Amino acid sequence: MSGKNLTRKKLDKTLKPHWVWAIALGSSIGWASFVMPDTWMGQSGPLGVILGLTIGALLMIIIAISYGVLIRNYPVSGGEFAYAFLGLSRLHAYISGWFLTLGYICIVALNATAFSLMLKFIFPNFIEQVKVYEIAGWEVYLTEIIIASVLIGIFTLLNIRGTTISGRLQFIFVAILIAGVLTITIGMTSSAETSFSNLTPVFTPEISALAAILTIVAIAPFAYVGFDNVPQAAEEFKFSSKKALTLIVLAITFAAAIYSLMIVATGVAMPWQQLSEANHAWGTGVVVQEVLGTGGLIVLATALTMGIFTGLNGFLISSSRVLFAMSRGKVLPKAFSNLHSKYNTPYFAIIFAAIVAIIAPWFGREVLGWIVDMSSVGVSIAFFYTTYTAYKLLRWNDQDPKFDPELHIVSPGKKVVTLLGMVASLSFLVLLLYPASPAALGIESLIALLVWVVIGAIFYIGRRKELMKYTREELAYLILGEEKFKLNKDEDK
């Protein structure tokens, strides 16, 4: 390295294995498994949703193999941002980090507004106070904005105080969530008022079974986004990074099971087509209250609340760590990597992510939904960077002319899997962006995507001069903790 006297800031190692598993699972589940079943069944039918989400989970596990390889060898904050730099260049690292930041922060906001939606369902007269305006057909109330803001503020304070508190709370929230899902599923399927015959037809009649399944497969990056929170926190592991892949696979498996259980628990209550056409604000809440009464609704609301809390907490951790890593890697201003004098947490990054998340509810849930849909593209891009880098890191054998024992790993089996992960990532992008795809993004989401790309390009141009002051070796030290790095010596300056 040159004589710039670089100082690499580090985070404390406080996270235990079961906390990390809870971060991955709780972030993957969030609010969607409790709010979306009737909507998803309306698109694809019960079996179409279950098969689509199961296939999506298998694809996520294939992609997760690449994460396991990279976390094991590079347990640093930043995840996909660091991996894109590792395998390609500082520009690609910026692109990956830019999309991830938006996606993560918007999911924080989406979970907060989901809490307001739940309260609106239970206490409509209380929530629908002081209508501010209507945007994209969605009525925005000051009460729900305040509730979302207060909730985000609470988790901001918890995160500033460190992952010891937020990690322990995450595990408790996930335990309550799982207990609630099991209670609701057993209650709904064993009730005399419900029937498995209500799950027929198993696919929506309007489209083919394949199209129904692919429609759900395409949302897998959204449904399971959260398992990739594990690499964001890798620098804070208080255990061997070798365990990361096992924790991720367990989290994805549990998430797929919870999604499927909630589809069944919702669908057995009444003919699913009838439920979908009713267009309830919270279809699952309606049928659970009708079948299990107020007690059942309380259990469901508690599980949903835990899902919201875990999503808020997990993505606030991840978004702040991406911002911290980008700042440490000189992509963002220095303030984002400032650490709290007492708790050694990236407090400015946490506060910044919270402020952006608090602004989002003012745009209404419909507009926020467009942005989140668009963020699925960004997550898929991050998946591709990760699988591509893992593919480059792995070698078929040690006779490869490019094999470096200090850098590369011989594992032909995993190399094949990383290649499959690359194909899966690109497939998600095709499903989301190809106009004829059954899961193509709407025009509003595409416009949001274009706007974010333009803003990102402008910001990068403004930061490029500062960023280019550092050599690749210097950035490798700051981002990866490596003084020398050779994987991509030919980076285009």
C-alpha positions as a Python dict, from the first residue, in 0.01 Angstrom:
ca = {
    (1, 'M'): (0, 0, 0),
    (2, 'S'): (99, 360, -40),
    (3, 'G'): (181, 592, 246),
    (4, 'K'): (-171, 729, 301),
    (5, 'N'): (-170, 596, 658),
    (6, 'L'): (-510, 432, 613),
    (7, 'T'): (-709, 334, 918),
    (8, 'R'): (-965, 57, 882),
    (9, 'K'): (-1253, 84, 1128),
    (10, 'K'): (-1389, -241, 1271),
    (11, 'L'): (-1713, -347, 1440),
    (12, 'D'): (-1735, -550, 1761),
    (13, 'K'): (-1793, -926, 1744),
    (14, 'T'): (-2111, -973, 1945),
    (15, 'L'): (-2351, -1185, 1737),
    (16, 'K'): (-2426, -1545, 1840),
    (17, 'P'): (-2526, -1818, 1588),
    (18, 'H'): (-2894, -1839, 1687),
    (19, 'W'): (-2922, -1460, 1670),
    (20, 'V'): (-2785, -1460, 1316),
    (21, 'W'): (-3027, -1738, 1218),
    (22, 'A'): (-3309, -1528, 1363),
    (23, 'I'): (-3190, -1220, 1169),
    (24, 'A'): (-3199, -1420, 844),
    (25, 'L'): (-3535, -1591, 910),
    (26, 'G'): (-3711, -1291, 1063),
    (27, 'S'): (-3600, -1065, 778),
    (28, 'S'): (-3712, -1319, 517),
    (29, 'I'): (-4059, -1358, 666),
    (30, 'G'): (-4144, -1002, 765),
    (31, 'W'): (-4508, -911, 712),
    (32, 'A'): (-4569, -1076, 373),
    (33, 'S'): (-4651, -1427, 495),
    (34, 'F'): (-4936, -1288, 706),
    (35, 'V'): (-5070, -1021, 468),
    (36, 'M'): (-5017, -1156, 115),
    (37, 'P'): (-5170, -1510, 107),
    (38, 'D'): (-5505, -1407, -45),
    (39, 'T'): (-5332, -1181, -302),
    (40, 'W'): (-5085, -1451, -404),
    (41, 'M'): (-5358, -1716, -427),
    (42, 'G'): (-5555, -1482, -651),
    (43, 'Q'): (-5257, -1470, -886),
    (44, 'S'): (-5159, -1838, -890),
    (45, 'G'): (-5386, -2056, -680),
    (46, 'P'): (-5285, -2227, -351),
    (47, 'L'): (-5063, -2497, -501),
    (48, 'G'): (-4917, -2249, -749),
    (49, 'V'): (-4806, -2030, -458),
    (50, 'I'): (-4667, -2317, -251),
    (51, 'L'): (-4478, -2471, -545),
    (52, 'G'): (-4356, -2129, -660),
    (53, 'L'): (-4225, -2038, -316),
    (54, 'T'): (-4071, -2384, -268),
    (55, 'I'): (-3890, -2365, -601),
    (56, 'G'): (-3788, -2012, -512),
    (57, 'A'): (-3647, -2138, -181),
    (58, 'L'): (-3443, -2405, -362),
    (59, 'L'): (-3305, -2140, -598),
    (60, 'M'): (-3221, -1922, -299),
    (61, 'I'): (-3033, -2212, -138),
    (62, 'I'): (-2836, -2260, -461),
    (63, 'I'): (-2748, -1891, -452),
    (64, 'A'): (-2674, -1918, -78),
    (65, 'I'): (-2391, -2165, -150),
    (66, 'S'): (-2200, -1874, -303),
    (67, 'Y'): (-2267, -1664, 6),
    (68, 'G'): (-2136, -1944, 223),
    (69, 'V'): (-1810, -1960, 25),
    (70, 'L'): (-1754, -1585, 42),
    (71, 'I'): (-1859, -1531, 404),
    (72, 'R'): (-1626, -1811, 510),
    (73, 'N'): (-1329, -1646, 342),
    (74, 'Y'): (-1427, -1278, 370),
    (75, 'P'): (-1634, -1222, 687),
    (76, 'V'): (-1667, -846, 647),
    (77, 'S'): (-1951, -595, 662),
    (78, 'G'): (-2103, -493, 332),
    (79, 'G'): (-2184, -833, 187),
    (80, 'E'): (-2258, -799, -182),
    (81, 'F'): (-2090, -458, -196),
    (82, 'A'): (-1762, -619, -86),
    (83, 'Y'): (-1812, -921, -314),
    (84, 'A'): (-1871, -706, -622),
    (85, 'F'): (-1545, -527, -550),
    (86, 'L'): (-1375, -860, -489),
    (87, 'G'): (-1479, -1010, -822),
    (88, 'L'): (-1498, -702, -1042),
    (89, 'S'): (-1428, -338, -959),
    (90, 'R'): (-1511, -38, -746),
    (91, 'L'): (-1778, 67, -997),
    (92, 'H'): (-1960, -265, -969),
    (93, 'A'): (-1926, -250, -592),
    (94, 'Y'): (-2097, 88, -600),
    (95, 'I'): (-2378, -42, -823),
    (96, 'S'): (-2440, -336, -592),
    (97, 'G'): (-2434, -122, -278),
    (98, 'W'): (-2656, 145, -433),
    (99, 'F'): (-2934, -100, -517),
    (100, 'L'): (-2905, -288, -189),
    (101, 'T'): (-2930, 27, 21),
    (102, 'L'): (-3252, 136, -144),
    (103, 'G'): (-3405, -210, -123),
    (104, 'Y'): (-3319, -260, 242),
    (105, 'I'): (-3433, 84, 357),
    (106, 'C'): (-3762, 54, 167),
    (107, 'I'): (-3831, -280, 334),
    (108, 'V'): (-3777, -110, 671),
    (109, 'A'): (-4041, 145, 570),
    (110, 'L'): (-4272, -122, 428),
    (111, 'N'): (-4265, -318, 753),
    (112, 'A'): (-4341, -5, 953),
    (113, 'T'): (-4641, 80, 732),
    (114, 'A'): (-4756, -283, 758),
    (115, 'F'): (-4786, -233, 1133),
    (116, 'S'): (-5009, 68, 1071),
    (117, 'L'): (-5216, -139, 828),
    (118, 'M'): (-5268, -409, 1088),
    (119, 'L'): (-5382, -151, 1342),
    (120, 'K'): (-5610, 2, 1077),
    (121, 'F'): (-5776, -338, 1036),
    (122, 'I'): (-5821, -386, 1411),
    (123, 'F'): (-5889, -22, 1511),
    (124, 'P'): (-6006, 153, 1192),
    (125, 'N'): (-6161, 451, 1367),
    (126, 'F'): (-5843, 521, 1560),
    (127, 'I'): (-5602, 497, 1264),
    (128, 'E'): (-5810, 683, 1007),
    (129, 'Q'): (-5756, 1021, 1169),
    (130, 'V'): (-5638, 1343, 1002),
    (131, 'K'): (-5627, 1251, 635),
    (132, 'V'): (-5329, 1429, 482),
    (133, 'Y'): (-5390, 1358, 113),
    (134, 'E'): (-5447, 1083, -139),
    (135, 'I'): (-5163, 963, -360),
    (136, 'A'): (-5195, 697, -634),
    (137, 'G'): (-5537, 609, -496),
    (138, 'W'): (-5403, 553, -144),
    (139, 'E'): (-5532, 765, 146),
    (140, 'V'): (-5247, 882, 367),
    (141, 'Y'): (-5336, 948, 732),
    (142, 'L'): (-5120, 1140, 976),
    (143, 'T'): (-5190, 883, 1250),
    (144, 'E'): (-5035, 594, 1056),
    (145, 'I'): (-4735, 808, 960),
    (146, 'I'): (-4674, 890, 1328),
    (147, 'I'): (-4706, 523, 1428),
    (148, 'A'): (-4463, 411, 1156),
    (149, 'S'): (-4219, 686, 1252),
    (150, 'V'): (-4228, 603, 1623),
    (151, 'L'): (-4174, 233, 1548),
    (152, 'I'): (-3873, 307, 1327),
    (153, 'G'): (-3740, 542, 1595),
    (154, 'I'): (-3756, 272, 1863),
    (155, 'F'): (-3560, 24, 1653),
    (156, 'T'): (-3312, 295, 1560),
    (157, 'L'): (-3229, 348, 1927),
    (158, 'L'): (-3203, -28, 1986),
    (159, 'N'): (-2964, -67, 1692),
    (160, 'I'): (-2745, 220, 1803),
    (161, 'R'): (-2704, 45, 2139),
    (162, 'G'): (-2552, -255, 1960),
    (163, 'T'): (-2625, -598, 1813),
    (164, 'T'): (-2616, -763, 2155),
    (165, 'I'): (-2957, -611, 2226),
    (166, 'S'): (-3098, -624, 1872),
    (167, 'G'): (-2972, -980, 1815),
    (168, 'R'): (-3122, -1115, 2137),
    (169, 'L'): (-3455, -941, 2068),
    (170, 'Q'): (-3457, -1078, 1714),
    (171, 'F'): (-3439, -1436, 1842),
    (172, 'I'): (-3721, -1376, 2092),
    (173, 'F'): (-3939, -1220, 1821),
    (174, 'V'): (-3877, -1515, 1586),
    (175, 'A'): (-3962, -1770, 1856),
    (176, 'I'): (-4297, -1599, 1921),
    (177, 'L'): (-4360, -1573, 1545),
    (178, 'I'): (-4309, -1948, 1490),
    (179, 'A'): (-4531, -2034, 1787),
    (180, 'G'): (-4804, -1808, 1648),
    (181, 'V'): (-4787, -1960, 1298),
    (182, 'L'): (-4813, -2314, 1435),
    (183, 'T'): (-5105, -2218, 1661),
    (184, 'I'): (-5298, -2052, 1378),
    (185, 'T'): (-5232, -2336, 1132),
    (186, 'I'): (-5340, -2607, 1375),
    (187, 'G'): (-5647, -2408, 1476),
    (188, 'M'): (-5756, -2332, 1119),
    (189, 'T'): (-5699, -2680, 974),
    (190, 'S'): (-5862, -2864, 1265),
    (191, 'S'): (-6173, -2644, 1283),
    (192, 'A'): (-6510, -2792, 1182),
    (193, 'E'): (-6580, -2470, 990),
    (194, 'T'): (-6291, -2518, 747),
    (195, 'S'): (-6220, -2764, 467),
    (196, 'F'): (-5924, -2857, 249),
    (197, 'S'): (-6167, -2864, -42),
    (198, 'N'): (-6158, -2484, -31),
    (199, 'L'): (-5804, -2508, -170),
    (200, 'T'): (-5938, -2623, -508),
    (201, 'P'): (-5880, -2552, -788),
    (202, 'V'): (-5515, -2568, -690),
    (203, 'F'): (-5409, -2335, -975),
    (204, 'T'): (-5582, -2021, -1097),
    (205, 'P'): (-5788, -2120, -1404),
    (206, 'E'): (-5705, -1804, -1601),
    (207, 'I'): (-5342, -1902, -1674),
    (208, 'S'): (-5143, -2222, -1719),
    (209, 'A'): (-4999, -2404, -1418),
    (210, 'L'): (-4646, -2318, -1537),
    (211, 'A'): (-4727, -1947, -1567),
    (212, 'A'): (-4890, -1957, -1222),
    (213, 'I'): (-4580, -2109, -1066),
    (214, 'L'): (-4339, -1877, -1248),
    (215, 'T'): (-4537, -1574, -1134),
    (216, 'I'): (-4454, -1668, -775),
    (217, 'V'): (-4099, -1786, -847),
    (218, 'A'): (-4027, -1437, -981),
    (219, 'I'): (-4105, -1280, -643),
    (220, 'A'): (-3863, -1514, -462),
    (221, 'P'): (-3598, -1238, -435),
    (222, 'F'): (-3859, -1029, -251),
    (223, 'A'): (-4006, -1320, -51),
    (224, 'Y'): (-3670, -1442, 75),
    (225, 'V'): (-3466, -1124, 77),
    (226, 'G'): (-3331, -1121, 428),
    (227, 'F'): (-3115, -1431, 425),
    (228, 'D'): (-2856, -1205, 263),
    (229, 'N'): (-2858, -1000, 582),
    (230, 'V'): (-2618, -1263, 717),
    (231, 'P'): (-2315, -1142, 517),
    (232, 'Q'): (-2392, -782, 615),
    (233, 'A'): (-2335, -879, 977),
    (234, 'A'): (-2048, -1125, 914),
    (235, 'E'): (-1788, -894, 1063),
    (236, 'E'): (-1977, -908, 1394),
    (237, 'F'): (-1993, -1289, 1422),
    (238, 'K'): (-1885, -1415, 1764),
    (239, 'F'): (-1834, -1759, 1609),
    (240, 'S'): (-1668, -1924, 1311),
    (241, 'S'): (-1783, -1789, 975),
    (242, 'K'): (-1790, -2152, 854),
    (243, 'K'): (-2133, -2183, 1019),
    (244, 'A'): (-2288, -1909, 804),
    (245, 'L'): (-2409, -2134, 521),
    (246, 'T'): (-2584, -2374, 758),
    (247, 'L'): (-2761, -2083, 929),
    (248, 'I'): (-2872, -1939, 594),
    (249, 'V'): (-3006, -2272, 464),
    (250, 'L'): (-3196, -2332, 788),
    (251, 'A'): (-3345, -1982, 768),
    (252, 'I'): (-3461, -2027, 406),
    (253, 'T'): (-3609, -2370, 486),
    (254, 'F'): (-3802, -2235, 785),
    (255, 'A'): (-3920, -1937, 578),
    (256, 'A'): (-4054, -2161, 300),
    (257, 'A'): (-4238, -2372, 557),
    (258, 'I'): (-4394, -2067, 724),
    (259, 'Y'): (-4509, -1925, 390),
    (260, 'S'): (-4670, -2256, 297),
    (261, 'L'): (-4840, -2299, 635),
    (262, 'M'): (-4995, -1953, 612),
    (263, 'I'): (-5124, -2022, 259),
    (264, 'V'): (-5295, -2339, 384),
    (265, 'A'): (-5424, -2172, 702),
    (266, 'T'): (-5579, -1893, 495),
    (267, 'G'): (-5709, -2107, 207),
    (268, 'V'): (-5899, -2367, 411),
    (269, 'A'): (-6136, -2107, 557),
    (270, 'M'): (-6339, -2043, 242),
    (271, 'P'): (-6308, -2091, -136),
    (272, 'W'): (-5985, -1906, -212),
    (273, 'Q'): (-6121, -1745, -529),
    (274, 'Q'): (-6405, -1594, -330),
    (275, 'L'): (-6161, -1464, -69),
    (276, 'S'): (-5933, -1315, -334),
    (277, 'E'): (-6219, -1143, -517),
    (278, 'A'): (-6344, -990, -191),
    (279, 'N'): (-6027, -777, -192),
    (280, 'H'): (-6011, -739, 187),
    (281, 'A'): (-5749, -510, 336),
    (282, 'W'): (-5626, -813, 530),
    (283, 'G'): (-5780, -1133, 398),
    (284, 'T'): (-5602, -1366, 639),
    (285, 'G'): (-5714, -1153, 933),
    (286, 'V'): (-6077, -1170, 815),
    (287, 'V'): (-6092, -1549, 786),
    (288, 'V'): (-5899, -1615, 1108),
    (289, 'Q'): (-6135, -1389, 1302),
    (290, 'E'): (-6439, -1559, 1147),
    (291, 'V'): (-6314, -1909, 1229),
    (292, 'L'): (-6114, -1869, 1550),
    (293, 'G'): (-6272, -1554, 1687),
    (294, 'T'): (-6104, -1267, 1867),
    (295, 'G'): (-5853, -1500, 2034),
    (296, 'G'): (-5734, -1628, 1698),
    (297, 'L'): (-5704, -1274, 1564),
    (298, 'I'): (-5494, -1176, 1867),
    (299, 'V'): (-5257, -1468, 1804),
    (300, 'L'): (-5235, -1379, 1434),
    (301, 'A'): (-5181, -1011, 1507),
    (302, 'T'): (-4907, -1100, 1756),
    (303, 'A'): (-4731, -1321, 1499),
    (304, 'L'): (-4765, -1048, 1237),
    (305, 'T'): (-4626, -792, 1482),
    (306, 'M'): (-4325, -1016, 1545),
    (307, 'G'): (-4277, -1053, 1169),
    (308, 'I'): (-4284, -677, 1130),
    (309, 'F'): (-4042, -624, 1418),
    (310, 'T'): (-3797, -882, 1285),
    (311, 'G'): (-3810, -726, 938),
    (312, 'L'): (-3759, -377, 1077),
    (313, 'N'): (-3473, -484, 1299),
    (314, 'G'): (-3299, -708, 1045),
    (315, 'F'): (-3306, -465, 756),
    (316, 'L'): (-3208, -168, 970),
    (317, 'I'): (-2900, -368, 1072),
    (318, 'S'): (-2825, -458, 710),
    (319, 'S'): (-2888, -120, 549),
    (320, 'S'): (-2665, 52, 804),
    (321, 'R'): (-2388, -205, 753),
    (322, 'V'): (-2396, -157, 375),
    (323, 'L'): (-2373, 220, 424),
    (324, 'F'): (-2089, 170, 675),
    (325, 'A'): (-1898, -59, 437),
    (326, 'M'): (-1947, 176, 139),
    (327, 'S'): (-1814, 466, 348),
    (328, 'R'): (-1520, 262, 473),
    (329, 'G'): (-1451, 180, 109),
    (330, 'K'): (-1453, 553, 20),
    (331, 'V'): (-1770, 528, -192),
    (332, 'L'): (-1976, 733, 54),
    (333, 'P'): (-1873, 1029, 275),
    (334, 'K'): (-1676, 957, 592),
    (335, 'A'): (-1970, 1029, 823),
    (336, 'F'): (-2138, 700, 733),
    (337, 'S'): (-1850, 502, 886),
    (338, 'N'): (-1838, 704, 1209),
    (339, 'L'): (-1869, 473, 1510),
    (340, 'H'): (-2046, 552, 1837),
    (341, 'S'): (-1798, 635, 2114),
    (342, 'K'): (-1970, 401, 2362),
    (343, 'Y'): (-2141, 129, 2157),
    (344, 'N'): (-1901, 115, 1857),
    (345, 'T'): (-2195, 100, 1614),
    (346, 'P'): (-2226, 294, 1286),
    (347, 'Y'): (-2474, 533, 1444),
    (348, 'F'): (-2480, 788, 1161),
    (349, 'A'): (-2556, 517, 904),
    (350, 'I'): (-2831, 379, 1128),
    (351, 'I'): (-2988, 724, 1175),
    (352, 'F'): (-2963, 803, 804),
    (353, 'A'): (-3136, 477, 707),
    (354, 'A'): (-3407, 549, 965),
    (355, 'I'): (-3466, 903, 836),
    (356, 'V'): (-3509, 781, 477),
    (357, 'A'): (-3742, 506, 598),
    (358, 'I'): (-3951, 760, 792),
    (359, 'I'): (-3988, 978, 481),
    (360, 'A'): (-4118, 687, 270),
    (361, 'P'): (-4464, 645, 437),
    (362, 'W'): (-4552, 1002, 335),
    (363, 'F'): (-4562, 880, -27),
    (364, 'G'): (-4834, 626, 49),
    (365, 'R'): (-4814, 250, 52),
    (366, 'E'): (-4896, 216, -318),
    (367, 'V'): (-4595, 424, -424),
    (368, 'L'): (-4377, 250, -166),
    (369, 'G'): (-4491, -84, -311),
    (370, 'W'): (-4371, 22, -658),
    (371, 'I'): (-4028, 102, -517),
    (372, 'V'): (-4007, -229, -329),
    (373, 'D'): (-4109, -418, -644),
    (374, 'M'): (-3832, -237, -828),
    (375, 'S'): (-3587, -329, -554),
    (376, 'S'): (-3631, -697, -646),
    (377, 'V'): (-3424, -611, -953),
    (378, 'G'): (-3150, -468, -733),
    (379, 'V'): (-3150, -774, -507),
    (380, 'S'): (-3123, -1002, -812),
    (381, 'I'): (-2829, -795, -937),
    (382, 'A'): (-2663, -836, -596),
    (383, 'F'): (-2725, -1212, -613),
    (384, 'F'): (-2551, -1222, -951),
    (385, 'Y'): (-2247, -1034, -825),
    (386, 'T'): (-2216, -1276, -534),
    (387, 'T'): (-2248, -1592, -743),
    (388, 'Y'): (-2014, -1454, -1008),
    (389, 'T'): (-1745, -1370, -752),
    (390, 'A'): (-1775, -1710, -587),
    (391, 'Y'): (-1743, -1872, -932),
    (392, 'K'): (-1420, -1678, -992),
    (393, 'L'): (-1285, -1767, -649),
    (394, 'L'): (-1339, -2141, -696),
    (395, 'R'): (-1127, -2359, -925),
    (396, 'W'): (-1186, -2695, -1092),
    (397, 'N'): (-844, -2824, -979),
    (398, 'D'): (-505, -2702, -861),
    (399, 'Q'): (-361, -2753, -1208),
    (400, 'D'): (-553, -2453, -1340),
    (401, 'P'): (-294, -2204, -1476),
    (402, 'K'): (-471, -1924, -1284),
    (403, 'F'): (-475, -2116, -956),
    (404, 'D'): (-326, -1926, -661),
    (405, 'P'): (-316, -2127, -335),
    (406, 'E'): (-338, -1805, -131),
    (407, 'L'): (-650, -1693, -313),
    (408, 'H'): (-840, -1971, -487),
    (409, 'I'): (-1025, -2273, -354),
    (410, 'V'): (-1044, -2607, -532),
    (411, 'S'): (-1406, -2725, -525),
    (412, 'P'): (-1551, -2838, -861),
    (413, 'G'): (-1887, -2926, -702),
    (414, 'K'): (-1938, -2581, -552),
    (415, 'K'): (-1815, -2421, -874),
    (416, 'V'): (-2099, -2593, -1061),
    (417, 'V'): (-2347, -2473, -797),
    (418, 'T'): (-2222, -2114, -823),
    (419, 'L'): (-2270, -2134, -1199),
    (420, 'L'): (-2629, -2249, -1140),
    (421, 'G'): (-2666, -1957, -899),
    (422, 'M'): (-2559, -1716, -1172),
    (423, 'V'): (-2820, -1864, -1405),
    (424, 'A'): (-3087, -1839, -1133),
    (425, 'S'): (-3000, -1474, -1066),
    (426, 'L'): (-3022, -1387, -1435),
    (427, 'S'): (-3350, -1579, -1460),
    (428, 'F'): (-3500, -1361, -1188),
    (429, 'L'): (-3394, -1051, -1382),
    (430, 'V'): (-3552, -1186, -1702),
    (431, 'L'): (-3878, -1267, -1523),
    (432, 'L'): (-3889, -916, -1377),
    (433, 'L'): (-3778, -714, -1681),
    (434, 'Y'): (-3896, -907, -1988),
    (435, 'P'): (-4227, -744, -2092),
    (436, 'A'): (-4395, -1073, -2189),
    (437, 'S'): (-4306, -1237, -1856),
    (438, 'P'): (-4603, -1322, -1631),
    (439, 'A'): (-4415, -1147, -1349),
    (440, 'A'): (-4292, -840, -1539),
    (441, 'L'): (-4269, -518, -1338),
    (442, 'G'): (-4541, -259, -1392),
    (443, 'I'): (-4468, 70, -1562),
    (444, 'E'): (-4461, 254, -1227),
    (445, 'S'): (-4191, 21, -1088),
    (446, 'L'): (-3988, 52, -1408),
    (447, 'I'): (-4004, 431, -1384),
    (448, 'A'): (-3891, 411, -1020),
    (449, 'L'): (-3603, 186, -1130),
    (450, 'L'): (-3497, 433, -1399),
    (451, 'V'): (-3510, 726, -1155),
    (452, 'W'): (-3295, 539, -902),
    (453, 'V'): (-3041, 446, -1173),
    (454, 'V'): (-3015, 809, -1287),
    (455, 'I'): (-2974, 936, -929),
    (456, 'G'): (-2710, 670, -868),
    (457, 'A'): (-2519, 767, -1182),
    (458, 'I'): (-2518, 1134, -1084),
    (459, 'F'): (-2400, 1055, -732),
    (460, 'Y'): (-2122, 825, -858),
    (461, 'I'): (-1995, 1089, -1098),
    (462, 'G'): (-1979, 1330, -806),
    (463, 'R'): (-1785, 1082, -590),
    (464, 'R'): (-1562, 932, -861),
    (465, 'K'): (-1276, 1180, -825),
    (466, 'E'): (-1244, 1109, -453),
    (467, 'L'): (-1282, 734, -504),
    (468, 'M'): (-1014, 716, -772),
    (469, 'K'): (-752, 865, -537),
    (470, 'Y'): (-713, 518, -388),
    (471, 'T'): (-543, 221, -551),
    (472, 'R'): (-715, -114, -571),
    (473, 'E'): (-480, -249, -303),
    (474, 'E'): (-577, 31, -66),
    (475, 'L'): (-948, -25, -125),
    (476, 'A'): (-899, -400, -83),
    (477, 'Y'): (-751, -331, 260),
    (478, 'L'): (-1037, -99, 358),
    (479, 'I'): (-1321, -313, 218),
    (480, 'L'): (-1188, -665, 267),
    (481, 'G'): (-918, -628, 528),
    (482, 'E'): (-661, -747, 274),
    (483, 'E'): (-341, -558, 199),
    (484, 'K'): (-293, -740, -128),
    (485, 'F'): (-556, -869, -361),
    (486, 'K'): (-510, -1024, -703),
    (487, 'L'): (-841, -1166, -819),
    (488, 'N'): (-905, -880, -1059),
    (489, 'K'): (-573, -709, -1128),
    (490, 'D'): (-700, -565, -1454),
    (491, 'E'): (-966, -339, -1307),
    (492, 'D'): (-1057, -63, -1548),
    (493, 'K'): (-950, 261, -1382),
}
